[in-house]
Amino acid sequence: MLRLLRTAVPALALAVFALTAFGQRAADHPRLRAALHELREARAELKSARDTWPAGYRERAMRSINDAIESVRTILAVKSLDDFRGVERGPDFYKRFADHPRLRAALQDLREAREELRAAKADFGGKKARAIDDIDVAIGDILTLVRNRKSLSLFSDSFDRRPARSLGPDWVIRSGGFSVASRMAVSAVPPSIATVKGVPADNSAIQADVEVPLSSSQGAGLVARYQGPGDDNMYVGSIACAPDGPAAYIHKNVGGTWTQLDSKALPTGTGTLRFEVVDNSLKLFFNDRLVAAAVDTDLPSGGAVGIRATGGIGLTFDNFSITAR
């Protein structure tokens, strides 16, 4: 019995040491840990994404993400993926990405994790080569997704038609007025609001080319979840100019009360404005750059989308479109 104990104790100590050493190795790989964290979030984002891709692309990416998660989880000896926290990042980190922030963050972390894993001296019980292969495949499939993303177009209007006193049968004037001139929508008495008829756009990206003269005290905005009546109850992402220069704004109006949710100074008031409203997330882009963002739950669904002009007459909108998100 004593001989058995003498044999078992060193073996047990060696096993404990090995487990401790393996756990220490896992803790020493911050890039792998960040990648595992973002892969888990990217998988959830991909499951709920409303985008359309060529047949099989989403399914293939989901399989490769699952394989990469399993390989990295095994190397890091992570037992519970639900409780795993590999990196702490605030919401500002994800604002750098125009769309699918978790997929794009995972792509960035996977590239860094691949280099960290290649440089590691440990072979991780013969699992290193397989993990590198799984990471490579996941990188390729995520890249394919973000490069081949197709938005579902709900409505578009280039206003490429003869001058008219109205915007046409697809539009409803809610306040003020709009006409068509020089192949653009042109505002009349402010505030002017027009929304599109019959477009279900709870979660959507609204886009238009706008031109707001500098130091004009005017504003051109895109309207989401408009409830009305008149100039009430809506979200607005806009570009407005004042004596100190142009700026991007996100506002909400609830029961006639306007509240500013975010703003950022800009160098110009001319460009392409895009307002993305998905669930409780509000994001405003100007020339494809994220310029304002907010989270709000006061107008959770329903309503209409359209355009809004303030501060004067003659503001222009062109190449208007709505895509599902």
Contacts in CASP RR format, 6 or more apart in sequence:
PFRMAT RR
TARGET T0000
AUTHOR 0000-0000-0000
METHOD contacts of the structure
MODEL  1
MLRLLRTAVPALALAVFALTAFGQRAADHPRLRAALHELREARAELKSAR
DTWPAGYRERAMRSINDAIESVRTILAVKSLDDFRGVERGPDFYKRFADH
PRLRAALQDLREAREELRAAKADFGGKKARAIDDIDVAIGDILTLVRNRK
SLSLFSDSFDRRPARSLGPDWVIRSGGFSVASRMAVSAVPPSIATVKGVP
ADNSAIQADVEVPLSSSQGAGLVARYQGPGDDNMYVGSIACAPDGPAAYI
HKNVGGTWTQLDSKALPTGTGTLRFEVVDNSLKLFFNDRLVAAAVDTDLP
SGGAVGIRATGGIGLTFDNFSITAR
22 77 0 8 1.000
23 77 0 8 1.000
25 120 0 8 1.000
25 122 0 8 1.000
25 124 0 8 1.000
26 32 0 8 1.000
26 33 0 8 1.000
26 75 0 8 1.000
26 76 0 8 1.000
26 77 0 8 1.000
26 78 0 8 1.000
29 75 0 8 1.000
29 76 0 8 1.000
29 113 0 8 1.000
29 116 0 8 1.000
29 117 0 8 1.000
29 120 0 8 1.000
30 87 0 8 1.000
30 116 0 8 1.000
31 109 0 8 1.000
31 112 0 8 1.000
31 113 0 8 1.000
31 115 0 8 1.000
31 116 0 8 1.000
32 72 0 8 1.000
32 75 0 8 1.000
32 76 0 8 1.000
32 113 0 8 1.000
32 116 0 8 1.000
32 117 0 8 1.000
33 76 0 8 1.000
33 86 0 8 1.000
33 87 0 8 1.000
34 86 0 8 1.000
34 87 0 8 1.000
34 109 0 8 1.000
34 112 0 8 1.000
34 113 0 8 1.000
35 68 0 8 1.000
35 72 0 8 1.000
35 106 0 8 1.000
35 109 0 8 1.000
35 110 0 8 1.000
35 112 0 8 1.000
35 113 0 8 1.000
35 135 0 8 1.000
36 69 0 8 1.000
36 72 0 8 1.000
36 73 0 8 1.000
36 76 0 8 1.000
36 78 0 8 1.000
36 81 0 8 1.000
36 84 0 8 1.000
36 86 0 8 1.000
37 84 0 8 1.000
37 85 0 8 1.000
37 86 0 8 1.000
37 87 0 8 1.000
37 109 0 8 1.000
38 87 0 8 1.000
38 102 0 8 1.000
38 105 0 8 1.000
38 106 0 8 1.000
38 109 0 8 1.000
38 110 0 8 1.000
39 65 0 8 1.000
39 68 0 8 1.000
39 69 0 8 1.000
39 72 0 8 1.000
39 106 0 8 1.000
39 109 0 8 1.000
39 110 0 8 1.000
39 138 0 8 1.000
40 69 0 8 1.000
40 81 0 8 1.000
40 84 0 8 1.000
41 102 0 8 1.000
41 105 0 8 1.000
41 106 0 8 1.000
42 65 0 8 1.000
42 102 0 8 1.000
42 103 0 8 1.000
42 105 0 8 1.000
42 106 0 8 1.000
42 142 0 8 1.000
43 62 0 8 1.000
43 65 0 8 1.000
43 66 0 8 1.000
43 69 0 8 1.000
44 102 0 8 1.000
45 100 0 8 1.000
45 101 0 8 1.000
45 102 0 8 1.000
45 103 0 8 1.000
46 58 0 8 1.000
46 61 0 8 1.000
46 62 0 8 1.000
46 65 0 8 1.000
46 103 0 8 1.000
46 145 0 8 1.000
47 62 0 8 1.000
49 58 0 8 1.000
49 100 0 8 1.000
50 152 0 8 1.000
50 203 0 8 1.000
50 324 0 8 1.000
50 325 0 8 1.000
51 100 0 8 1.000
51 149 0 8 1.000
51 150 0 8 1.000
51 151 0 8 1.000
51 152 0 8 1.000
51 325 0 8 1.000
52 150 0 8 1.000
52 151 0 8 1.000
52 152 0 8 1.000
53 145 0 8 1.000
53 148 0 8 1.000
53 149 0 8 1.000
53 150 0 8 1.000
54 148 0 8 1.000
54 150 0 8 1.000
57 141 0 8 1.000
57 144 0 8 1.000
57 145 0 8 1.000
57 148 0 8 1.000
58 145 0 8 1.000
60 141 0 8 1.000
60 144 0 8 1.000
61 138 0 8 1.000
61 141 0 8 1.000
61 142 0 8 1.000
61 144 0 8 1.000
61 145 0 8 1.000
64 134 0 8 1.000
64 137 0 8 1.000
64 138 0 8 1.000
64 140 0 8 1.000
64 141 0 8 1.000
64 142 0 8 1.000
65 106 0 8 1.000
65 138 0 8 1.000
65 141 0 8 1.000
65 142 0 8 1.000
67 134 0 8 1.000
67 137 0 8 1.000
67 138 0 8 1.000
68 110 0 8 1.000
68 131 0 8 1.000
68 134 0 8 1.000
68 135 0 8 1.000
68 137 0 8 1.000
68 138 0 8 1.000
69 81 0 8 1.000
70 134 0 8 1.000
71 127 0 8 1.000
71 130 0 8 1.000
71 131 0 8 1.000
71 134 0 8 1.000
71 135 0 8 1.000
72 113 0 8 1.000
72 131 0 8 1.000
72 134 0 8 1.000
72 135 0 8 1.000
73 81 0 8 1.000
73 84 0 8 1.000
74 124 0 8 1.000
74 127 0 8 1.000
74 131 0 8 1.000
75 117 0 8 1.000
75 124 0 8 1.000
75 127 0 8 1.000
75 128 0 8 1.000
75 131 0 8 1.000
78 84 0 8 1.000
87 109 0 8 1.000
89 105 0 8 1.000
91 293 0 8 1.000
93 105 0 8 1.000
94 101 0 8 1.000
94 102 0 8 1.000
94 105 0 8 1.000
95 101 0 8 1.000
95 290 0 8 1.000
95 293 0 8 1.000
96 290 0 8 1.000
97 104 0 8 1.000
97 105 0 8 1.000
98 285 0 8 1.000
98 288 0 8 1.000
98 290 0 8 1.000
99 146 0 8 1.000
99 149 0 8 1.000
100 145 0 8 1.000
100 146 0 8 1.000
100 149 0 8 1.000
103 142 0 8 1.000
103 145 0 8 1.000
103 146 0 8 1.000
104 146 0 8 1.000
106 138 0 8 1.000
106 142 0 8 1.000
107 139 0 8 1.000
107 142 0 8 1.000
107 143 0 8 1.000
107 146 0 8 1.000
110 135 0 8 1.000
110 138 0 8 1.000
110 139 0 8 1.000
110 142 0 8 1.000
111 139 0 8 1.000
113 135 0 8 1.000
114 132 0 8 1.000
114 135 0 8 1.000
114 136 0 8 1.000
114 139 0 8 1.000
117 128 0 8 1.000
117 131 0 8 1.000
117 132 0 8 1.000
117 135 0 8 1.000
118 132 0 8 1.000
120 128 0 8 1.000
122 128 0 8 1.000
124 131 0 8 1.000
151 205 0 8 1.000
151 323 0 8 1.000
151 324 0 8 1.000
151 325 0 8 1.000
152 323 0 8 1.000
152 324 0 8 1.000
153 321 0 8 1.000
153 322 0 8 1.000
153 323 0 8 1.000
153 324 0 8 1.000
154 199 0 8 1.000
154 200 0 8 1.000
154 201 0 8 1.000
154 204 0 8 1.000
154 322 0 8 1.000
154 323 0 8 1.000
154 324 0 8 1.000
155 170 0 8 1.000
155 196 0 8 1.000
155 199 0 8 1.000
155 321 0 8 1.000
155 322 0 8 1.000
156 319 0 8 1.000
156 320 0 8 1.000
156 321 0 8 1.000
156 322 0 8 1.000
157 167 0 8 1.000
157 170 0 8 1.000
157 171 0 8 1.000
157 185 0 8 1.000
157 196 0 8 1.000
157 320 0 8 1.000
157 321 0 8 1.000
158 183 0 8 1.000
158 318 0 8 1.000
158 319 0 8 1.000
158 320 0 8 1.000
159 167 0 8 1.000
159 180 0 8 1.000
159 183 0 8 1.000
159 184 0 8 1.000
159 185 0 8 1.000
159 317 0 8 1.000
159 318 0 8 1.000
159 320 0 8 1.000
160 183 0 8 1.000
161 180 0 8 1.000
161 183 0 8 1.000
162 180 0 8 1.000
163 179 0 8 1.000
163 180 0 8 1.000
163 181 0 8 1.000
163 182 0 8 1.000
164 179 0 8 1.000
164 180 0 8 1.000
165 179 0 8 1.000
166 173 0 8 1.000
166 178 0 8 1.000
166 179 0 8 1.000
166 180 0 8 1.000
167 173 0 8 1.000
167 178 0 8 1.000
167 179 0 8 1.000
167 180 0 8 1.000
167 185 0 8 1.000
167 194 0 8 1.000
168 180 0 8 1.000
169 197 0 8 1.000
170 196 0 8 1.000
170 197 0 8 1.000
171 178 0 8 1.000
171 194 0 8 1.000
171 195 0 8 1.000
171 196 0 8 1.000
171 197 0 8 1.000
172 194 0 8 1.000
172 195 0 8 1.000
172 196 0 8 1.000
172 197 0 8 1.000
172 304 0 8 1.000
173 192 0 8 1.000
173 193 0 8 1.000
173 194 0 8 1.000
174 193 0 8 1.000
174 194 0 8 1.000
174 195 0 8 1.000
174 226 0 8 1.000
174 228 0 8 1.000
174 229 0 8 1.000
174 230 0 8 1.000
174 231 0 8 1.000
175 191 0 8 1.000
175 192 0 8 1.000
175 193 0 8 1.000
175 230 0 8 1.000
175 231 0 8 1.000
176 187 0 8 1.000
176 188 0 8 1.000
176 189 0 8 1.000
176 190 0 8 1.000
176 191 0 8 1.000
176 192 0 8 1.000
176 193 0 8 1.000
177 187 0 8 1.000
177 188 0 8 1.000
177 189 0 8 1.000
177 192 0 8 1.000
177 194 0 8 1.000
178 185 0 8 1.000
178 186 0 8 1.000
178 187 0 8 1.000
178 188 0 8 1.000
178 192 0 8 1.000
178 194 0 8 1.000
178 307 0 8 1.000
178 309 0 8 1.000
179 185 0 8 1.000
179 186 0 8 1.000
179 188 0 8 1.000
180 186 0 8 1.000
182 316 0 8 1.000
183 318 0 8 1.000
184 316 0 8 1.000
184 317 0 8 1.000
184 318 0 8 1.000
185 194 0 8 1.000
185 307 0 8 1.000
185 316 0 8 1.000
185 317 0 8 1.000
185 318 0 8 1.000
185 320 0 8 1.000
186 313 0 8 1.000
186 314 0 8 1.000
186 315 0 8 1.000
186 316 0 8 1.000
187 309 0 8 1.000
187 312 0 8 1.000
187 313 0 8 1.000
187 314 0 8 1.000
187 315 0 8 1.000
187 316 0 8 1.000
187 317 0 8 1.000
188 313 0 8 1.000
188 314 0 8 1.000
189 313 0 8 1.000
190 309 0 8 1.000
190 310 0 8 1.000
190 311 0 8 1.000
190 312 0 8 1.000
190 313 0 8 1.000
191 231 0 8 1.000
191 308 0 8 1.000
191 309 0 8 1.000
191 310 0 8 1.000
191 311 0 8 1.000
192 308 0 8 1.000
192 309 0 8 1.000
192 310 0 8 1.000
192 315 0 8 1.000
193 223 0 8 1.000
193 226 0 8 1.000
193 230 0 8 1.000
193 231 0 8 1.000
193 306 0 8 1.000
193 307 0 8 1.000
193 308 0 8 1.000
194 306 0 8 1.000
194 307 0 8 1.000
195 223 0 8 1.000
195 226 0 8 1.000
195 304 0 8 1.000
195 305 0 8 1.000
195 306 0 8 1.000
196 304 0 8 1.000
196 305 0 8 1.000
196 306 0 8 1.000
196 322 0 8 1.000
197 304 0 8 1.000
198 304 0 8 1.000
199 304 0 8 1.000
199 305 0 8 1.000
199 322 0 8 1.000
201 224 0 8 1.000
201 303 0 8 1.000
201 304 0 8 1.000
201 305 0 8 1.000
201 322 0 8 1.000
201 324 0 8 1.000
202 225 0 8 1.000
202 301 0 8 1.000
202 302 0 8 1.000
202 303 0 8 1.000
203 277 0 8 1.000
203 278 0 8 1.000
203 279 0 8 1.000
203 324 0 8 1.000
203 325 0 8 1.000
204 224 0 8 1.000
204 276 0 8 1.000
204 277 0 8 1.000
204 278 0 8 1.000
204 305 0 8 1.000
204 322 0 8 1.000
204 323 0 8 1.000
204 324 0 8 1.000
204 325 0 8 1.000
205 274 0 8 1.000
205 275 0 8 1.000
205 276 0 8 1.000
205 277 0 8 1.000
205 322 0 8 1.000
205 323 0 8 1.000
205 325 0 8 1.000
206 222 0 8 1.000
206 223 0 8 1.000
206 224 0 8 1.000
206 274 0 8 1.000
206 275 0 8 1.000
206 276 0 8 1.000
206 277 0 8 1.000
206 305 0 8 1.000
206 306 0 8 1.000
206 320 0 8 1.000
206 321 0 8 1.000
206 322 0 8 1.000
207 222 0 8 1.000
207 272 0 8 1.000
207 273 0 8 1.000
207 274 0 8 1.000
207 275 0 8 1.000
207 319 0 8 1.000
207 320 0 8 1.000
207 321 0 8 1.000
207 322 0 8 1.000
207 323 0 8 1.000
208 220 0 8 1.000
208 222 0 8 1.000
208 272 0 8 1.000
208 273 0 8 1.000
208 307 0 8 1.000
208 317 0 8 1.000
208 318 0 8 1.000
208 319 0 8 1.000
208 320 0 8 1.000
208 321 0 8 1.000
209 271 0 8 1.000
209 272 0 8 1.000
209 273 0 8 1.000
209 317 0 8 1.000
209 318 0 8 1.000
209 319 0 8 1.000
210 220 0 8 1.000
210 221 0 8 1.000
210 239 0 8 1.000
210 269 0 8 1.000
210 270 0 8 1.000
210 271 0 8 1.000
210 272 0 8 1.000
210 273 0 8 1.000
210 315 0 8 1.000
210 316 0 8 1.000
210 317 0 8 1.000
210 318 0 8 1.000
211 220 0 8 1.000
211 269 0 8 1.000
211 270 0 8 1.000
211 271 0 8 1.000
211 315 0 8 1.000
211 316 0 8 1.000
212 218 0 8 1.000
212 219 0 8 1.000
212 220 0 8 1.000
212 239 0 8 1.000
212 240 0 8 1.000
212 241 0 8 1.000
212 246 0 8 1.000
212 269 0 8 1.000
212 270 0 8 1.000
212 315 0 8 1.000
213 241 0 8 1.000
214 241 0 8 1.000
214 245 0 8 1.000
214 246 0 8 1.000
214 268 0 8 1.000
214 269 0 8 1.000
215 241 0 8 1.000
215 242 0 8 1.000
215 243 0 8 1.000
215 245 0 8 1.000
216 241 0 8 1.000
216 311 0 8 1.000
216 312 0 8 1.000
217 240 0 8 1.000
217 241 0 8 1.000
217 242 0 8 1.000
217 243 0 8 1.000
217 311 0 8 1.000
217 312 0 8 1.000
218 240 0 8 1.000
218 241 0 8 1.000
218 309 0 8 1.000
218 310 0 8 1.000
218 311 0 8 1.000
218 312 0 8 1.000
218 315 0 8 1.000
219 238 0 8 1.000
219 239 0 8 1.000
219 240 0 8 1.000
219 241 0 8 1.000
219 309 0 8 1.000
219 310 0 8 1.000
219 311 0 8 1.000
219 315 0 8 1.000
220 238 0 8 1.000
220 239 0 8 1.000
220 240 0 8 1.000
220 273 0 8 1.000
220 307 0 8 1.000
220 308 0 8 1.000
220 309 0 8 1.000
220 315 0 8 1.000
220 316 0 8 1.000
220 317 0 8 1.000
221 236 0 8 1.000
221 237 0 8 1.000
221 238 0 8 1.000
221 239 0 8 1.000
221 273 0 8 1.000
221 275 0 8 1.000
221 307 0 8 1.000
221 308 0 8 1.000
221 309 0 8 1.000
222 236 0 8 1.000
222 237 0 8 1.000
222 238 0 8 1.000
222 273 0 8 1.000
222 274 0 8 1.000
222 275 0 8 1.000
222 305 0 8 1.000
222 306 0 8 1.000
222 307 0 8 1.000
222 308 0 8 1.000
223 234 0 8 1.000
223 235 0 8 1.000
223 236 0 8 1.000
223 237 0 8 1.000
223 304 0 8 1.000
223 305 0 8 1.000
223 306 0 8 1.000
223 307 0 8 1.000
223 308 0 8 1.000
224 234 0 8 1.000
224 235 0 8 1.000
224 236 0 8 1.000
224 237 0 8 1.000
224 275 0 8 1.000
224 277 0 8 1.000
224 282 0 8 1.000
224 305 0 8 1.000
224 306 0 8 1.000
225 234 0 8 1.000
225 235 0 8 1.000
225 277 0 8 1.000
225 299 0 8 1.000
225 301 0 8 1.000
225 302 0 8 1.000
225 303 0 8 1.000
225 304 0 8 1.000
225 305 0 8 1.000
226 233 0 8 1.000
226 234 0 8 1.000
226 303 0 8 1.000
226 304 0 8 1.000
226 305 0 8 1.000
226 306 0 8 1.000
227 233 0 8 1.000
227 234 0 8 1.000
227 299 0 8 1.000
227 302 0 8 1.000
227 303 0 8 1.000
228 234 0 8 1.000
231 253 0 8 1.000
231 256 0 8 1.000
232 253 0 8 1.000
232 255 0 8 1.000
232 256 0 8 1.000
233 253 0 8 1.000
233 254 0 8 1.000
233 255 0 8 1.000
233 256 0 8 1.000
233 299 0 8 1.000
234 252 0 8 1.000
234 253 0 8 1.000
234 299 0 8 1.000
234 308 0 8 1.000
235 250 0 8 1.000
235 251 0 8 1.000
235 252 0 8 1.000
235 275 0 8 1.000
235 277 0 8 1.000
235 282 0 8 1.000
235 296 0 8 1.000
235 299 0 8 1.000
236 249 0 8 1.000
236 250 0 8 1.000
236 251 0 8 1.000
236 252 0 8 1.000
236 253 0 8 1.000
236 275 0 8 1.000
236 308 0 8 1.000
237 248 0 8 1.000
237 249 0 8 1.000
237 250 0 8 1.000
237 251 0 8 1.000
237 273 0 8 1.000
237 275 0 8 1.000
237 282 0 8 1.000
237 284 0 8 1.000
237 292 0 8 1.000
238 248 0 8 1.000
238 249 0 8 1.000
238 251 0 8 1.000
238 273 0 8 1.000
238 308 0 8 1.000
238 310 0 8 1.000
239 246 0 8 1.000
239 247 0 8 1.000
239 248 0 8 1.000
239 249 0 8 1.000
239 266 0 8 1.000
239 269 0 8 1.000
239 273 0 8 1.000
239 286 0 8 1.000
240 246 0 8 1.000
240 247 0 8 1.000
240 249 0 8 1.000
240 310 0 8 1.000
241 247 0 8 1.000
241 269 0 8 1.000
245 265 0 8 1.000
245 266 0 8 1.000
246 265 0 8 1.000
246 266 0 8 1.000
246 267 0 8 1.000
246 268 0 8 1.000
246 269 0 8 1.000
247 263 0 8 1.000
247 264 0 8 1.000
247 265 0 8 1.000
247 266 0 8 1.000
248 263 0 8 1.000
248 264 0 8 1.000
248 266 0 8 1.000
248 284 0 8 1.000
248 286 0 8 1.000
248 291 0 8 1.000
248 292 0 8 1.000
249 260 0 8 1.000
249 262 0 8 1.000
249 263 0 8 1.000
249 284 0 8 1.000
249 292 0 8 1.000
250 260 0 8 1.000
250 261 0 8 1.000
250 262 0 8 1.000
250 263 0 8 1.000
250 282 0 8 1.000
250 284 0 8 1.000
250 292 0 8 1.000
250 293 0 8 1.000
250 294 0 8 1.000
251 258 0 8 1.000
251 259 0 8 1.000
251 260 0 8 1.000
251 261 0 8 1.000
252 258 0 8 1.000
252 259 0 8 1.000
252 261 0 8 1.000
252 296 0 8 1.000
252 298 0 8 1.000
252 299 0 8 1.000
253 259 0 8 1.000
254 298 0 8 1.000
254 299 0 8 1.000
261 282 0 8 1.000
261 292 0 8 1.000
261 294 0 8 1.000
261 296 0 8 1.000
262 282 0 8 1.000
262 284 0 8 1.000
262 292 0 8 1.000
262 293 0 8 1.000
262 294 0 8 1.000
263 292 0 8 1.000
264 291 0 8 1.000
264 292 0 8 1.000
266 286 0 8 1.000
266 291 0 8 1.000
271 286 0 8 1.000
271 287 0 8 1.000
272 286 0 8 1.000
272 287 0 8 1.000
272 288 0 8 1.000
272 319 0 8 1.000
273 284 0 8 1.000
273 285 0 8 1.000
273 286 0 8 1.000
274 284 0 8 1.000
274 285 0 8 1.000
274 286 0 8 1.000
274 288 0 8 1.000
275 282 0 8 1.000
275 283 0 8 1.000
275 284 0 8 1.000
275 285 0 8 1.000
276 282 0 8 1.000
276 283 0 8 1.000
276 284 0 8 1.000
276 285 0 8 1.000
276 325 0 8 1.000
277 283 0 8 1.000
277 325 0 8 1.000
278 325 0 8 1.000
279 300 0 8 1.000
280 295 0 8 1.000
280 296 0 8 1.000
280 297 0 8 1.000
280 300 0 8 1.000
281 293 0 8 1.000
281 295 0 8 1.000
282 293 0 8 1.000
282 294 0 8 1.000
282 295 0 8 1.000
282 296 0 8 1.000
283 290 0 8 1.000
283 292 0 8 1.000
283 293 0 8 1.000
284 290 0 8 1.000
284 291 0 8 1.000
284 292 0 8 1.000
284 293 0 8 1.000
285 291 0 8 1.000
305 322 0 8 1.000
306 320 0 8 1.000
307 317 0 8 1.000
307 320 0 8 1.000
309 315 0 8 1.000
309 317 0 8 1.000
END
